[in-house]
Amino acid sequence: MRSIPIILFLLFAACCTPQAEQVARHFADAYYQRIDLEQAEKLTDGLARDKVEKGLLLTRGQTIDSTTRRPEVKIKLLQGDRKGDEGVYLFLLQIQPDQFEEIRKEARIRVRLKGGEWKVTQFSEHELEKSDE
């Protein structure tokens, strides 16, 4: 009987931890890889929502669909740290535009549990030097 609470705790921890990371991954995919700002916006709150909404305003009236030329973007999780109702995830972005040199960036995505849902509340990126990784 004493093992039931431990099992329940482990199941709860296993369920909750990936949700925060999963939201960060979904956001990185929508925002950086697919350039689907409407989908990215659904995953945001606060400062992150403001930033995505500004991007939506800048692209309003422009057709961005499957025929739009986009760079190839590879995303790799470098590290993640979740404590309580907040998590920070660091991703490596490898962006390969047509006929140009690869661009490498790090993206930091902060998620918070708000109203029972994980939301991206802040994100930023910076370009890496050619020798950085």
N, C-alpha and C positions, 0 to 999 in steps of 0.2 A: 504494500500500500504506500510506503514512503517513496517508492520510485515513480509513482504516478505524477506527483507535483513536479518532479525533476523532468520527466518526459514532456509534460505539458509546457514547462518553461523552455525546454530545448526546441520544441515545435514552434512555440510563439516566437522565439528569437530567430529561428530559421525563416519563418514567414515574414517577419518585419524587416530584418536586415536587408534582404534583397530588394524590397519595395523601394527603399530610399535610393539605392544604387540603380535600380531599374528605371526610376523616373529620371535620374541624371543621364543614363544611357539613352533613353528615349528622346530626351531633350537634345542631347548632342547629335543624335541621328537626324532628328527633324530640322534643327537649326543649322548645323554645319554641313551635314552630308546631303540631305534631300532638299535643303533650302525651302522648307515648308513652314513658313512663319505662322500661318494659321494654326497648324498642329502644335508648333512649339509654344504658341501663346496659351493654349489650353493647359499646358503643364506649368505655367508660371504664376507668380504673385509678386506684389511689391515692386521693387526696383527692376527685377528681371522682366516683369510684365511691361513696365514703362519702356524699357529698352526695346523689347520686341515690337510693341505698338509703334514706336518711332520708325522702326524698320518697315513695318506694314505701310505707314504713311508715305515713306519714301518710294515704295514699290507700287503704290496704288496706281491703277491704270496701265500697268505693264503686265503683259502676259508672261507668266512663268509656268510652264507646263512641261510635259515629257519631251517636247521638241526644243526646249531651251538648252543651249550649250552650257554645261556645268563642268567644273573641274572634278577630277576623281579625288575623293576624300576618304582617307583611311583613318579610323579612330581606334585608339588603343587606351584602355584604362591603365594609368601608371600607378595610382594609389587612391585609396578611399579611406575615409575616417568618419565613422558615425558614432555619435555619442548622444544618447537620449533622443530628443526630437529634432536633431540637426545632424547633417552630414555634409562633408566637403569631399569632392571627387576631382582628381586631376587627370586630364586626358591629353594624350599626344595626338595632334592633328597633322596628318601628312597630306598636303594639298598639291595636286599635280594638274595645273592648268595646261590646256593644249598649247604646245609649242613654247612653253616657258619652263624655267627651272622650278623644281619642287620647293614649296614653302612649308616650313615646319613651325608649328605653334603649340603652345601649351594652353589648354583651356581649363579654368577652375570654375567648377559648378557647385554652388551651395544649395542644398535642399533643406526644407523644414517641414515638419508635420503641422499642418494647419487645418483645423476642423475635421480631423480624421483622415486627411489626404496629404500625401507628400507633394510638395510644390517646389519648383526652382524659384528661389528668391533673389539670387544674385548670380551673375556669371561674368567672366572676363577672360580675355586671352592676350597672350603676348607672343611675338615672333621670336623664335630661337635663332641664335647664331648658328652658322653652318657646322661648327664643331660641337655644339650642345646636343644633348639627347636626354 
